Amino acid sequence: MTDSLTIRPATPADAAVIAIIYNHAVEHTTAIWNDVTVDAGNRVTWMQTRQDAGFPVMVAVRADTVVGYASYGPWRAFDGYKATVEHSVYVAPDAQGGGIGLALMKALIAQARADKLHVMVAGIEAGNAASIRLHEKLGFQRTALMPQVGQKFGRWLDLAFLQLVLDGRDAP
């Protein structure tokens, strides 16, 4: 249920809750292929780096509580990829399944279009059916599967790539 949900730019005051959401994903899921948790200071630095580079960091807020966040950044560091971004979206475990991820993704896609970007890429652990369904619902197309390129929790992980073409330009 998203009736009282607000999507807004993240601020340093949101960093502690963003860290909690991030750390839950690190410790309990294969959505983030890191083993190390972070603190609020780390998330402030991450936000500032993203925002200083012109990339959004958005939070979903319900009843004055951050319940999810999303961002995008460079797909690859070469000039030829400057119109392509890779994104991430995470929802607090007790708020999942209520449309928050969808609302965050719609806001990110709108921002990417406003920024005149051409392609948004999603790299998703291939077993994360809920995330893949969410992306497909938004028009993302599966483009690649890379078997066993990652590892976590003592097993190999496959990486699915999906992409959304944001505009109809024939040339950059």
Backbone as CSV, one residue per row, in Angstrom:
resi,resn,N_x,N_y,N_z,CA_x,CA_y,CA_z,C_x,C_y,C_z
1,MET,0.852,-1.174,0.000,0.000,0.000,0.000,0.895,1.234,0.000
2,THR,0.690,2.131,-0.948,1.551,3.301,-1.074,0.777,4.603,-0.915
3,ASP,-0.398,4.581,-0.280,-1.235,5.773,-0.225,-0.574,6.942,0.483
4,SER,0.272,6.723,1.461,0.918,7.834,2.161,2.422,7.851,1.909
5,LEU,2.840,7.330,0.784,4.256,7.232,0.464,4.720,8.497,-0.240
6,THR,5.886,8.992,0.166,6.520,10.132,-0.476,7.894,9.704,-0.962
7,ILE,8.232,10.077,-2.186,9.566,9.853,-2.726,10.239,11.219,-2.774
8,ARG,11.440,11.312,-2.192,12.164,12.581,-2.171,13.657,12.320,-2.224
9,PRO,14.442,13.366,-2.537,15.897,13.198,-2.496,16.367,12.849,-1.080
10,ALA,17.334,11.971,-0.998,17.907,11.588,0.297,18.761,12.729,0.840
11,THR,18.821,12.796,2.161,19.668,13.765,2.851,20.558,13.011,3.834
12,PRO,21.598,13.659,4.349,22.444,12.990,5.348,21.659,12.469,6.557
13,ALA,20.547,13.099,6.871,19.731,12.631,7.993,19.127,11.251,7.740
14,ASP,19.074,10.831,6.483,18.524,9.521,6.120,19.566,8.407,6.162
15,ALA,20.829,8.774,6.330,21.928,7.817,6.161,21.854,6.630,7.121
16,ALA,21.456,6.850,8.354,21.419,5.749,9.323,20.405,4.679,8.897
17,VAL,19.231,5.104,8.447,18.218,4.131,8.027,18.628,3.471,6.710
18,ILE,19.219,4.233,5.798,19.723,3.643,4.558,20.757,2.564,4.892
19,ALA,21.630,2.836,5.855,22.633,1.844,6.268,21.961,0.587,6.825
20,ILE,20.916,0.746,7.601,20.201,-0.417,8.156,19.612,-1.259,7.035
21,ILE,18.975,-0.617,6.068,18.374,-1.345,4.937,19.471,-2.050,4.133
22,TYR,20.551,-1.326,3.847,21.679,-1.890,3.106,22.254,-3.096,3.858
23,ASN,22.510,-2.916,5.147,23.123,-3.981,5.937,22.245,-5.229,6.011
24,HIS,20.948,-5.045,6.073,20.061,-6.211,6.068,20.245,-6.993,4.776
25,ALA,20.314,-6.278,3.657,20.515,-6.953,2.371,21.868,-7.660,2.322
26,VAL,22.900,-7.028,2.882,24.226,-7.654,2.917,24.185,-8.942,3.738
27,GLU,23.593,-8.885,4.909,23.633,-10.002,5.849,22.667,-11.136,5.519
28,HIS,21.561,-10.828,4.818,20.500,-11.830,4.687,20.088,-12.165,3.262
29,THR,20.630,-11.467,2.260,20.176,-11.705,0.891,21.361,-11.797,-0.069
30,THR,21.057,-12.180,-1.286,22.059,-12.151,-2.354,21.822,-10.963,-3.277
31,ALA,21.087,-9.963,-2.805,20.859,-8.760,-3.609,22.113,-7.899,-3.693
32,ILE,22.908,-7.903,-2.647,24.176,-7.154,-2.625,25.286,-8.179,-2.438
33,TRP,26.253,-8.198,-3.323,27.320,-9.190,-3.276,28.510,-8.675,-2.496
34,ASN,28.246,-8.070,-1.365,29.274,-7.651,-0.411,29.087,-8.449,0.860
35,ASP,30.164,-8.571,1.616,30.105,-9.249,2.904,30.250,-8.277,4.068
36,VAL,30.591,-7.035,3.776,30.914,-6.054,4.801,29.756,-5.073,4.971
37,THR,29.335,-4.876,6.202,28.294,-3.899,6.490,28.901,-2.499,6.567
38,VAL,28.025,-1.499,6.578,28.447,-0.103,6.570,27.789,0.638,7.728
39,ASP,28.292,1.857,7.985,27.660,2.703,8.997,27.088,3.948,8.317
40,ALA,26.451,4.785,9.096,25.816,5.985,8.551,26.838,6.889,7.865
41,GLY,28.025,7.014,8.417,29.063,7.847,7.804,29.415,7.371,6.407
42,ASN,29.495,6.066,6.227,29.760,5.503,4.911,28.657,5.879,3.933
43,ARG,27.418,5.797,4.370,26.294,6.113,3.484,26.228,7.609,3.175
44,VAL,26.622,8.465,4.116,26.690,9.902,3.827,27.707,10.151,2.722
45,THR,28.874,9.545,2.845,29.910,9.702,1.819,29.425,9.171,0.481
46,TRP,28.795,8.007,0.480,28.249,7.429,-0.744,27.239,8.372,-1.380
47,MET,26.291,8.896,-0.576,25.282,9.820,-1.090,25.920,11.070,-1.681
48,GLN,26.855,11.655,-0.944,27.497,12.883,-1.416,28.250,12.648,-2.719
49,THR,28.933,11.529,-2.820,29.668,11.205,-4.049,28.707,11.082,-5.221
50,ARG,27.610,10.361,-5.018,26.606,10.204,-6.078,26.006,11.555,-6.466
51,GLN,25.537,12.290,-5.455,24.860,13.542,-5.727,25.803,14.589,-6.329
52,ASP,27.045,14.631,-5.872,28.027,15.562,-6.439,28.303,15.258,-7.909
53,ALA,28.177,13.999,-8.303,28.388,13.602,-9.691,27.119,13.789,-10.540
54,GLY,26.048,14.280,-9.925,24.811,14.532,-10.650,23.850,13.365,-10.692
55,PHE,24.086,12.363,-9.863,23.217,11.193,-9.830,22.274,11.268,-8.630
56,PRO,21.050,10.793,-8.788,20.086,10.879,-7.690,20.279,9.784,-6.641
57,VAL,19.942,10.126,-5.426,19.707,9.149,-4.364,18.349,9.543,-3.801
58,MET,17.401,8.638,-3.901,16.027,8.917,-3.485,15.638,8.001,-2.333
59,VAL,14.766,8.508,-1.485,14.210,7.677,-0.417,12.692,7.665,-0.531
60,ALA,12.121,6.560,-0.090,10.679,6.433,0.059,10.390,6.594,1.544
61,VAL,9.457,7.491,1.854,9.136,7.805,3.243,7.649,7.563,3.474
62,ARG,7.353,6.831,4.537,5.976,6.604,4.980,5.919,6.890,6.466
63,ALA,4.993,7.722,6.856,4.808,8.079,8.273,6.128,8.545,8.895
64,ASP,6.820,9.430,8.183,8.084,10.015,8.642,9.222,9.003,8.811
65,THR,9.083,7.821,8.209,10.114,6.796,8.304,10.583,6.407,6.905
66,VAL,11.890,6.376,6.705,12.441,5.903,5.439,12.216,4.398,5.360
67,VAL,11.562,3.971,4.277,11.241,2.555,4.111,11.904,1.952,2.876
68,GLY,12.672,2.771,2.148,13.383,2.261,0.985,14.218,3.359,0.373
69,TYR,15.131,2.947,-0.501,15.956,3.927,-1.211,16.351,3.386,-2.568
70,ALA,16.732,4.304,-3.440,17.144,3.926,-4.787,18.110,4.962,-5.328
71,SER,18.930,4.516,-6.272,19.900,5.413,-6.888,20.322,4.836,-8.229
72,TYR,20.945,5.669,-9.028,21.672,5.154,-10.177,22.987,5.893,-10.305
73,GLY,23.894,5.232,-11.015,25.217,5.786,-11.233,25.768,5.241,-12.529
74,PRO,27.027,5.496,-12.783,27.611,5.096,-14.067,27.541,3.585,-14.292
75,TRP,27.252,3.221,-15.520,27.291,1.801,-15.907,28.740,1.353,-16.009
76,ARG,29.532,2.090,-16.738,30.974,1.854,-16.838,31.637,3.220,-16.932
77,ALA,32.903,3.280,-16.634,33.593,4.559,-16.481,34.133,5.149,-17.788
78,PHE,33.761,4.600,-18.920,34.272,5.093,-20.193,33.270,6.055,-20.830
79,ASP,33.768,7.040,-21.570,32.919,8.070,-22.168,31.789,7.499,-23.018
80,GLY,32.053,6.430,-23.712,31.049,5.851,-24.590,29.803,5.349,-23.873
81,TYR,29.879,5.202,-22.566,28.741,4.718,-21.780,28.014,5.831,-21.029
82,LYS,28.304,7.096,-21.328,27.777,8.197,-20.514,26.257,8.332,-20.550
83,ALA,25.584,7.728,-21.504,24.121,7.795,-21.551,23.473,6.548,-20.945
84,THR,24.275,5.699,-20.304,23.781,4.462,-19.695,24.107,4.473,-18.209
85,VAL,23.138,4.097,-17.398,23.329,4.027,-15.947,22.892,2.672,-15.429
86,GLU,23.457,2.300,-14.287,23.027,1.115,-13.562,22.390,1.588,-12.268
87,HIS,21.320,0.955,-11.884,20.595,1.419,-10.699,20.529,0.335,-9.619
88,SER,20.098,0.778,-8.451,19.810,-0.138,-7.355,18.596,0.381,-6.615
89,VAL,17.832,-0.535,-6.058,16.642,-0.187,-5.278,16.516,-1.201,-4.151
90,TYR,16.318,-0.707,-2.942,16.205,-1.560,-1.764,15.068,-1.074,-0.882
91,VAL,14.324,-2.024,-0.331,13.185,-1.722,0.533,13.404,-2.409,1.869
92,ALA,13.055,-1.726,2.941,13.165,-2.302,4.287,12.407,-3.625,4.329
93,PRO,12.962,-4.631,5.012,12.343,-5.963,4.971,10.889,-5.984,5.427
94,ASP,10.521,-5.175,6.395,9.139,-5.182,6.886,8.194,-4.370,6.009
95,ALA,8.714,-3.754,4.952,7.890,-2.951,4.055,7.846,-3.527,2.641
96,GLN,8.450,-4.672,2.431,8.503,-5.253,1.091,7.138,-5.782,0.668
97,GLY,6.905,-5.754,-0.637,5.667,-6.289,-1.188,4.515,-5.316,-1.203
98,GLY,4.745,-4.073,-0.825,3.666,-3.092,-0.764,3.730,-2.015,-1.824
99,GLY,4.539,-2.199,-2.856,4.595,-1.215,-3.935,5.663,-0.156,-3.783
100,ILE,6.468,-0.245,-2.734,7.500,0.771,-2.498,8.602,0.675,-3.547
101,GLY,9.048,-0.527,-3.848,10.060,-0.703,-4.889,9.571,-0.177,-6.226
102,LEU,8.325,-0.444,-6.557,7.731,0.039,-7.799,7.717,1.565,-7.831
103,ALA,7.300,2.188,-6.734,7.259,3.655,-6.677,8.657,4.253,-6.817
104,LEU,9.639,3.661,-6.137,11.015,4.136,-6.263,11.529,3.973,-7.689
105,MET,11.247,2.836,-8.305,11.703,2.599,-9.671,11.060,3.585,-10.642
106,LYS,9.776,3.851,-10.496,9.116,4.818,-11.380,9.751,6.200,-11.238
107,ALA,10.085,6.586,-10.004,10.738,7.878,-9.786,12.130,7.900,-10.402
108,LEU,12.884,6.809,-10.261,14.227,6.730,-10.861,14.157,6.801,-12.387
109,ILE,13.217,6.080,-12.962,13.075,6.085,-14.422,12.710,7.480,-14.911
110,ALA,11.794,8.140,-14.211,11.424,9.511,-14.588,12.625,10.441,-14.502
111,GLN,13.435,10.285,-13.467,14.626,11.129,-13.322,15.635,10.839,-14.431
112,ALA,15.818,9.568,-14.758,16.754,9.200,-15.829,16.301,9.786,-17.165
113,ARG,15.012,9.773,-17.407,14.500,10.387,-18.643,14.702,11.897,-18.613
114,ALA,14.443,12.521,-17.475,14.666,13.969,-17.356,16.138,14.318,-17.543
115,ASP,17.024,13.408,-17.138,18.466,13.611,-17.305,18.934,13.261,-18.722
116,LYS,17.976,12.921,-19.598,18.260,12.596,-20.995,19.204,11.402,-21.155
117,LEU,19.042,10.439,-20.271,19.797,9.192,-20.381,19.104,8.285,-21.390
118,HIS,19.830,7.300,-21.882,19.293,6.452,-22.942,18.941,5.042,-22.462
119,VAL,19.767,4.460,-21.593,19.532,3.089,-21.136,19.765,3.000,-19.631
120,MET,18.883,2.260,-18.971,19.057,1.931,-17.557,19.270,0.426,-17.468
121,VAL,20.321,0.022,-16.754,20.697,-1.380,-16.626,20.405,-1.854,-15.204
122,ALA,19.924,-3.082,-15.108,19.730,-3.752,-13.819,20.591,-5.007,-13.818
123,GLY,21.443,-5.154,-12.829,22.188,-6.383,-12.592,21.572,-7.056,-11.381
124,ILE,20.916,-8.195,-11.580,20.131,-8.836,-10.528,20.575,-10.283,-10.364
125,GLU,20.750,-10.721,-9.127,21.041,-12.134,-8.871,19.912,-12.943,-9.506
126,ALA,20.278,-13.886,-10.354,19.310,-14.560,-11.212,18.203,-15.283,-10.451
127,GLY,18.420,-15.621,-9.206,17.390,-16.276,-8.415,16.425,-15.326,-7.734
128,ASN,16.624,-14.026,-7.901,15.772,-13.022,-7.260,14.552,-12.761,-8.149
129,ALA,13.625,-13.704,-8.119,12.459,-13.656,-8.996,11.614,-12.410,-8.770
130,ALA,11.471,-11.956,-7.530,10.642,-10.774,-7.256,11.222,-9.532,-7.923
131,SER,12.530,-9.356,-7.840,13.153,-8.191,-8.462,13.071,-8.277,-9.983
132,ILE,13.280,-9.451,-10.534,13.180,-9.618,-11.980,11.754,-9.317,-12.442
133,ARG,10.741,-9.816,-11.720,9.339,-9.526,-12.067,9.058,-8.027,-12.020
134,LEU,9.545,-7.346,-10.970,9.341,-5.903,-10.843,9.906,-5.187,-12.062
135,HIS,11.123,-5.531,-12.436,11.761,-4.867,-13.568,11.023,-5.165,-14.880
136,GLU,10.617,-6.399,-15.070,9.878,-6.738,-16.291,8.546,-6.002,-16.345
137,LYS,7.910,-5.833,-15.200,6.655,-5.078,-15.140,6.852,-3.641,-15.626
138,LEU,8.041,-3.108,-15.416,8.353,-1.737,-15.819,8.912,-1.647,-17.238
139,GLY,8.972,-2.763,-17.941,9.404,-2.754,-19.328,10.852,-3.153,-19.559
140,PHE,11.574,-3.526,-18.511,12.943,-3.993,-18.682,12.930,-5.318,-19.435
141,GLN,13.924,-5.493,-20.296,14.080,-6.718,-21.065,15.318,-7.462,-20.586
142,ARG,15.209,-8.786,-20.475,16.390,-9.591,-20.131,17.346,-9.577,-21.314
143,THR,18.613,-9.301,-21.025,19.591,-9.220,-22.114,20.744,-10.193,-21.958
144,ALA,21.011,-10.656,-20.748,22.147,-11.563,-20.555,22.012,-12.315,-19.242
145,LEU,22.653,-13.467,-19.210,22.800,-14.239,-17.989,24.261,-14.655,-17.908
146,MET,24.903,-14.310,-16.819,26.306,-14.650,-16.616,26.400,-15.653,-15.466
147,PRO,26.527,-16.924,-15.785,26.563,-17.960,-14.750,27.819,-17.881,-13.873
148,GLN,27.612,-18.071,-12.596,28.677,-18.268,-11.602,29.714,-17.146,-11.564
149,VAL,29.308,-15.901,-11.816,30.268,-14.791,-11.777,30.440,-14.209,-10.377
150,GLY,29.573,-14.604,-9.447,29.662,-14.105,-8.082,29.582,-15.233,-7.078
151,GLN,29.796,-14.851,-5.811,29.694,-15.845,-4.737,29.232,-15.168,-3.463
152,LYS,28.454,-15.901,-2.716,28.003,-15.443,-1.408,27.360,-16.627,-0.702
153,PHE,27.468,-16.654,0.607,26.879,-17.704,1.422,27.336,-19.097,0.973
154,GLY,28.588,-19.189,0.512,29.169,-20.472,0.159,28.674,-21.082,-1.134
155,ARG,28.128,-20.252,-2.028,27.679,-20.794,-3.313,27.942,-19.791,-4.431
156,TRP,27.997,-20.311,-5.658,28.156,-19.465,-6.832,26.832,-18.788,-7.138
157,LEU,26.927,-17.562,-7.651,25.733,-16.811,-8.009,25.767,-16.447,-9.497
158,ASP,24.605,-16.509,-10.119,24.450,-16.104,-11.512,23.925,-14.671,-11.542
159,LEU,24.390,-13.900,-12.515,23.985,-12.508,-12.648,23.149,-12.335,-13.904
160,ALA,21.906,-11.886,-13.714,21.024,-11.573,-14.835,21.111,-10.079,-15.121
161,PHE,21.217,-9.730,-16.382,21.178,-8.333,-16.783,19.864,-8.061,-17.492
162,LEU,19.241,-6.967,-17.106,18.040,-6.480,-17.768,18.295,-5.027,-18.119
163,GLN,17.631,-4.534,-19.164,17.810,-3.129,-19.501,16.504,-2.536,-19.976
164,LEU,16.403,-1.229,-19.778,15.263,-0.447,-20.230,15.791,0.671,-21.114
165,VAL,15.325,0.721,-22.356,15.658,1.841,-23.226,14.713,2.977,-22.851
166,LEU,15.285,4.119,-22.479,14.526,5.220,-21.903,13.935,6.182,-22.929
167,ASP,14.478,6.184,-24.130,14.000,7.117,-25.149,14.101,6.470,-26.519
168,GLY,13.621,7.167,-27.523,13.607,6.607,-28.864,14.656,7.190,-29.793
169,ARG,15.708,7.771,-29.238,16.737,8.377,-30.089,17.388,7.345,-31.005
170,ASP,17.583,7.727,-32.250,18.297,6.870,-33.193,19.794,7.021,-33.056
171,ALA,20.251,8.163,-32.534,21.677,8.435,-32.364,21.858,9.317,-31.132
172,PRO,23.032,9.258,-30.531,23.269,10.087,-29.338,23.198,11.578,-29.634
